[in-house]
Amino acid sequence: MTAVASVTVTVNGELLVFDDGATLADVVTEVSDSPKGIAVAVDAQVVPRSLWAAHELADGERIEILTAAQGG
């Protein structure tokens, strides 16, 4: 039996484990109902939405997912 390789990342302060090859798009899908109004930063660098699917997760990355909020 072969074990599936995985990566462990910190998302908004919580350790999460994803299969090897997972992307930022997978993380957003996992933690959010919709990608609308969301910004993502990896290790304090904002990653444009157009690159989420191309950014493969690396073990130990710190990911912050921020949701825009309206208010006054």
VOGU-3710 file (C-alpha; in Angstrom, 3 decimals, decimal comma):
1> mtavasvtvt> 0,000/0,000/0,000  1,438/3,348/-1,068  0,906/6,413/1,083  -0,252/9,590/-0,625  2,325/12,346/-0,325  1,058/15,462/1,384  2,010/19,023/2,250  1,235/20,844/5,480  0,518/24,556/5,306  -0,766/27,131/7,774
11> vngellvfdd> -3,991/28,784/6,636  -5,114/31,754/8,724  -3,191/30,335/11,674  -4,516/26,763/11,338  -2,428/23,801/10,162  -4,034/22,050/7,196  -2,835/19,056/5,184  -3,363/18,782/1,430  -2,390/16,145/-1,103  0,887/16,731/-2,890
21> gatladvvte> 0,201/18,820/-5,993  -2,600/20,843/-4,397  -2,794/24,511/-5,365  -3,921/27,786/-3,824  -7,177/27,361/-5,731  -7,711/24,108/-3,805  -7,103/25,913/-0,511  -9,621/28,650/-1,352  -12,193/26,007/-2,337  -11,582/24,175/0,944
31> vsdspkgiav> -11,990/27,166/3,251  -14,444/29,434/1,435  -17,917/29,140/-0,052  -16,990/31,451/-2,930  -13,793/33,014/-4,263  -15,543/36,370/-4,743  -14,094/39,172/-2,662  -11,132/37,086/-1,519  -7,447/37,993/-1,488  -4,707/35,437/-0,846
41> avdaqvvprs> -1,178/35,994/0,436  1,538/33,357/0,708  4,378/34,113/3,090  3,235/37,775/3,193  3,190/38,157/-0,621  -0,162/38,699/-2,358  -0,821/36,141/-5,083  -3,087/37,366/-7,909  -6,221/35,298/-8,481  -4,991/34,481/-12,003
51> lwaaheladg> -2,087/32,537/-10,444  -3,976/30,569/-7,769  -4,379/27,451/-9,926  -0,715/27,547/-10,966  0,706/28,012/-7,442  1,444/24,542/-6,130  1,604/24,374/-2,344  4,950/23,898/-0,641  5,365/22,353/2,792  5,441/24,990/5,522
61> erieiltaaq> 3,926/27,879/3,572  1,904/30,411/5,552  -1,279/31,335/3,700  -3,603/34,155/4,659  -7,040/34,308/3,081  -8,798/37,638/3,525  -12,409/38,406/2,691  -13,512/41,898/1,760  -16,144/43,334/4,071  -18,506/46,198/3,488
71> gg> -19,203/48,658/6,179  -18,807/52,147/7,251
//
